[in-house]
Amino acid sequence: MSNRAADAPALRALLAGAIDYAGLFPPAALDLDTAIRNYARYRATPEAWMLGRFIIPAGRLRELSPYITELFAAGDPLRLSVLGRGGAEVAAFQAGLAADTAAMNEFRSAHGSRIEIGVFEVKPPVAAYDSLTAPADVATYWEFTLAGGWQAQVTALLDHVGQSGVKLRCGGLEPAAFPTSAQVAFALAEAARRTVRIKFTAGLHHPVRRFDLGVNCKMHGFLNVYAAGLMAARGVPAATLEQVLEDDDPKSFRIGDQFCYRDNCFAPDFIHESRIGLTSFGSCSFDEPRDDLRALGLL
């Protein structure tokens, strides 16, 4: 199998538009000027095909206005994923959702075809699961709560999202922020079983599972997550997916005409179809995942 990206159609099917740039968020926590200019620069690189949307909180949309005309054209708009403010209680959550919707509509009106708000992400309180109403004209992803009776909470959210999708947080700044492989596997399996779209955020900076000294724990790898997601689309049970997520051997993954995890291989057409449900992941760095793929000889 060739490792050159030009000769690896499975790599493009697997990672096309997969990396949503979250430079505003920890651990990078860049200022807006640096983050939005980074994003514009990444769009001009040979690896731009891997780049997804720029992630920004709804409350900060107006701050982007000075950059729109300078950096983005009507025929090549700034593609945004807007992060909602959420809320611990149902009333606060619903008020925040109304404010976020108004902010998105205002920003669309102000900038027209120079911007595209295609995704909205927000974490609802568990008590609001049975009354979720997504904003119009945007693909909405409701973030899981993984605490207490987490399996029941995962299935409850999946049962109430309707035509929307779900979002799984895969890490953070401390070990407690990282879901277990069992939790990730369960979410992948249940989302696939219900054909609910799923996206990911935080903790997926690197292709393959690894121990990170900065947070003092194992970090999930995005190749592990996508391999497990593709296997979930084939009906593989969560217990097996958990083993895929735990694998920290880069040699377990091969990419060329097909994407293979050990003996499980996926053709580009299957990957492309599955990526409709197995969407993108937010990363505060575009350089780290790209450079890691190069170091592994996969890019």
C-alpha positions in Angstrom: 0.0 0.0 0.0 1.3 3.4 -0.9 1.5 6.0 1.8 1.4 9.0 -0.4 -1.8 11.0 0.0 -2.1 11.4 -3.8 -2.2 7.6 -4.0 -4.4 7.1 -1.0 -8.0 7.7 -1.9 -9.1 6.1 1.5 -7.3 8.9 3.4 -9.2 11.6 1.6 -12.5 9.8 2.1 -11.6 9.4 5.8 -10.4 12.9 6.6 -12.0 15.2 4.1 -13.2 18.2 6.1 -12.7 16.3 9.3 -10.7 18.7 11.4 -12.8 21.6 12.7 -10.4 24.3 13.9 -10.9 25.2 17.5 -7.9 27.5 18.0 -9.9 29.8 20.4 -10.3 27.0 22.9 -7.8 25.3 25.4 -5.2 24.2 25.5 -4.3 26.6 22.6 -6.6 29.3 23.7 -5.5 31.7 21.0 -6.8 35.3 20.6 -9.3 35.7 17.9 -7.0 37.6 15.5 -4.4 34.8 15.6 -6.9 32.0 15.4 -8.9 33.4 12.4 -5.7 34.3 10.5 -4.4 30.8 11.2 -7.6 29.3 9.8 -7.4 31.5 6.6 -3.8 30.4 6.2 -4.7 26.8 6.6 -7.2 27.1 3.8 -4.4 27.9 1.4 -2.2 24.9 2.3 -2.0 21.6 0.3 -3.7 19.9 3.3 -6.7 22.2 3.2 -8.9 19.3 2.1 -8.7 18.0 5.7 -9.9 21.3 7.2 -13.5 21.7 8.3 -15.2 24.6 10.0 -14.0 27.4 12.3 -15.5 27.0 15.7 -16.7 30.1 17.6 -19.1 30.7 20.5 -22.3 32.4 19.4 -21.7 35.2 21.8 -18.5 36.1 19.9 -19.8 36.1 16.3 -19.8 39.9 16.1 -16.1 40.0 16.9 -15.5 38.2 13.5 -17.0 41.1 11.5 -13.8 43.0 10.9 -12.2 40.0 9.3 -15.0 38.9 6.9 -14.3 41.3 4.0 -10.5 41.1 4.5 -10.1 37.3 4.6 -13.2 35.7 3.0 -14.9 36.1 -0.3 -18.5 35.5 -1.3 -17.5 32.5 -3.5 -15.4 31.0 -0.8 -17.2 31.8 2.5 -16.0 31.4 6.1 -17.5 28.2 7.2 -18.5 28.2 10.8 -19.6 25.9 13.5 -21.2 27.9 16.3 -21.0 26.9 19.9 -24.0 27.5 22.0 -23.8 28.7 25.6 -25.9 25.8 27.1 -27.2 26.0 30.7 -27.4 23.9 33.8 -31.2 24.4 34.2 -33.8 24.0 31.5 -35.0 27.6 31.6 -31.5 29.0 31.4 -30.7 26.6 28.6 -33.8 27.6 26.6 -33.1 31.3 27.1 -29.5 30.7 25.9 -30.7 28.8 22.9 -33.0 31.7 21.9 -30.1 34.1 22.3 -27.8 31.9 20.2 -30.3 31.6 17.4 -30.8 35.3 17.3 -27.0 35.9 17.2 -26.7 33.5 14.3 -29.5 35.0 12.3 -28.1 38.5 12.9 -24.7 37.5 11.7 -26.1 35.9 8.6 -28.0 39.0 7.8 -24.9 41.2 8.2 -22.5 39.2 6.1 -24.6 37.2 3.5 -22.7 34.9 1.3 -19.3 35.6 2.8 -20.2 33.4 5.7 -21.9 30.0 6.1 -23.2 28.8 9.5 -23.6 25.2 8.8 -23.3 23.6 12.3 -24.5 24.5 15.8 -23.2 22.7 18.9 -24.6 22.9 22.4 -24.8 20.9 25.6 -28.3 20.6 27.0 -29.1 19.7 30.6 -30.4 16.1 30.9 -33.7 17.5 32.0 -34.2 19.2 28.7 -33.6 16.0 26.6 -37.4 15.5 26.0 -38.0 19.0 24.8 -35.1 19.7 22.4 -35.9 22.0 19.5 -33.1 22.7 17.0 -32.6 26.1 15.4 -33.7 26.3 11.8 -31.4 26.2 8.9 -28.4 24.7 10.7 -27.3 21.1 11.5 -27.5 20.9 15.3 -25.4 18.6 17.5 -26.4 18.1 21.1 -23.6 17.2 23.4 -23.8 14.1 25.7 -23.5 14.3 29.4 -21.4 11.4 30.7 -21.9 11.3 34.4 -23.7 9.1 36.9 -25.9 6.7 34.9 -24.1 7.6 31.7 -25.5 4.7 29.6 -29.1 5.8 30.3 -28.2 9.4 29.5 -26.5 8.4 26.2 -29.5 6.4 25.1 -32.0 9.1 26.3 -30.3 11.8 24.3 -30.1 9.6 21.2 -33.8 8.8 21.5 -34.7 12.5 21.6 -32.5 14.2 18.9 -34.8 13.6 16.0 -33.1 14.7 12.8 -30.3 16.3 14.7 -27.0 14.8 15.7 -25.0 14.2 18.9 -21.6 15.4 20.1 -19.1 13.5 22.2 -16.4 15.2 24.2 -13.3 13.1 24.0 -10.9 15.0 26.4 -10.0 18.2 28.1 -7.3 19.6 30.4 -7.3 16.9 33.1 -7.7 13.1 33.1 -11.3 13.3 34.5 -12.4 15.1 31.2 -11.5 12.1 29.1 -14.3 9.5 28.6 -13.3 5.9 28.9 -13.0 3.7 25.9 -16.1 1.9 27.0 -18.1 5.2 27.0 -16.8 6.1 23.5 -17.5 2.7 22.2 -21.0 2.6 23.6 -21.8 6.1 22.1 -20.5 5.0 18.7 -22.4 1.7 18.7 -25.7 3.2 19.8 -25.5 6.2 17.4 -24.7 3.9 14.5 -27.6 1.6 15.5 -30.0 4.5 15.4 -28.3 6.1 12.3 -27.7 9.3 14.3 -24.9 11.6 13.2 -22.1 12.1 15.6 -19.3 14.6 15.9 -16.4 14.9 18.4 -14.6 17.5 20.3 -11.5 17.9 22.5 -8.7 15.5 23.1 -8.3 14.2 19.5 -5.2 16.0 18.5 -3.3 12.9 17.5 -4.0 10.0 15.1 -3.3 7.1 17.4 -4.1 6.6 21.1 -1.1 7.7 23.3 -0.1 8.7 26.7 0.2 12.5 27.1 2.5 13.9 29.8 0.7 17.2 29.8 -2.6 15.8 31.0 -1.1 12.6 32.6 -3.4 10.2 30.9 -4.0 8.3 27.7 -5.6 10.4 24.9 -7.9 8.9 22.3 -6.7 8.8 18.7 -8.8 10.1 15.9 -7.8 7.1 13.7 -8.9 4.8 16.5 -12.3 6.7 16.8 -12.9 6.6 13.0 -11.9 3.0 12.7 -14.3 2.1 15.6 -17.0 4.3 14.0 -16.7 2.5 10.7 -16.9 -0.9 12.4 -19.9 0.3 14.3 -21.5 1.1 11.0 -21.1 -2.6 10.1 -22.8 -3.6 13.3 -19.7 -4.5 15.3 -20.6 -4.7 19.1 -19.3 -2.1 21.6 -17.1 -4.6 23.3 -15.0 -5.0 20.2 -15.0 -1.3 19.4 -13.5 -0.7 22.9 -10.5 -2.9 21.9 -10.0 -0.8 18.8 -10.1 2.4 20.8 -7.5 1.0 23.3 -5.0 0.1 20.6 -1.9 2.3 20.8 0.1 0.6 18.0 0.4 2.8 14.9 1.1 -0.3 12.8 -2.5 -1.4 13.4 -3.6 1.3 10.9 -2.9 1.3 7.1 -4.2 3.7 4.6 -4.0 3.4 0.8 -6.6 2.2 -1.6 -8.5 1.2 1.6 -8.3 2.2 5.2 -7.5 -0.8 7.3 -7.5 -1.4 11.0 -5.7 -4.7 11.3 -7.8 -7.1 9.2 -10.8 -4.8 9.0 -10.6 -2.9 5.7 -12.9 -0.2 4.4 -13.2 1.0 0.8 -13.5 4.7 0.0 -17.1 4.4 -1.1 -18.0 2.8 2.2 -16.0 5.4 4.2 -17.6 8.3 2.3 -21.1 7.0 3.0 -20.3 6.3 6.6 -18.8 9.8 7.1 -22.3 11.2 6.6 -23.0 9.9 10.1 -19.4 9.9 11.4 -18.7 13.6 10.9 -15.9 15.8 12.2 -13.8 16.4 15.3 -12.8 19.7 16.8 -9.1 20.3 17.5 -7.4 23.4 18.8 -4.5 22.6 16.5 -4.5 21.9 12.8 -0.7 21.5 12.7 -0.6 18.6 15.3 -2.9 16.1 13.5 -1.4 17.0 10.1 2.2 16.7 11.3 1.5 13.5 13.2 0.1 11.9 10.0 3.2 12.9 8.2 5.4 11.4 10.9 3.5 8.1 10.6 4.0 8.1 6.8 0.3 8.4 6.2 0.3 11.8 4.6 
